[in-house]
Structure formats: structure tokens, C-alpha cells
């Protein structure tokens, strides 16, 4: 999934993408790079997506970066729970890599 998302955003949408293999690695990367947005899965090694979102929200360097979940848990109650935790939005898996950039832009209100 990580590779498919990277291809969808980097190669197909022209975005500069950095990836992390775990929640803890993602926090360190986000703190250093301060990206425009963060895309998280719910299930990740070391620290799950909700835990990572919480940790990002605790840090001054990352608390204002919008976070979008990419997850198979796409029922309305699942989406509502993630939004309540502070996510900017949720994109359901499976996803189509060529459409991911547009979906993410739409969720974040970046659509032109």
C-alpha cells in the first residue's frame, strides 16, 4: 500500500513524497520535514495511525499539519471516529493510485 500511494502521489500527481515505514518514523520525518499534509494508515508498525495522529497533535512542529487516513475501515462510524480524533479526512482503501492525488486534494480542500 505504501508503494502504491507513493506512486499515485509522486509519479502520477507530481507531488514530492516522503515515506515512513512506521508511526514513530513518520513522526520523526514529519517533525524534520514539516510536510503540507500527512497520509496515514490506521494499521502501522510500532505505533498505529490513531496513536501517530495523537502524537503529531502533541508537537508544536506538527500539530497544524492536516492528516488524512487511508484505510480499509471506511464505514461511517469508522470515518466519524477518525474525524473525531482530529483527522482532516478519510480516503477508503482500496484506492486507485492515479486518482489518489485528486482525492487527497479534494479532502483537504486544495482542489482547483
Buried (B, 14 or more C-beta within 10 A) or exposed (E): EEEBBBBBBBEBBEBEBEBBEBBBBBBEBBBEBEBEBBBBBBEBEEBBBBBBBBBBBEEEEBEEBBBBBBBEBBEEEBBEBBEEBBBBBBBBBEBEBEBBBBBBBEBBEEEE
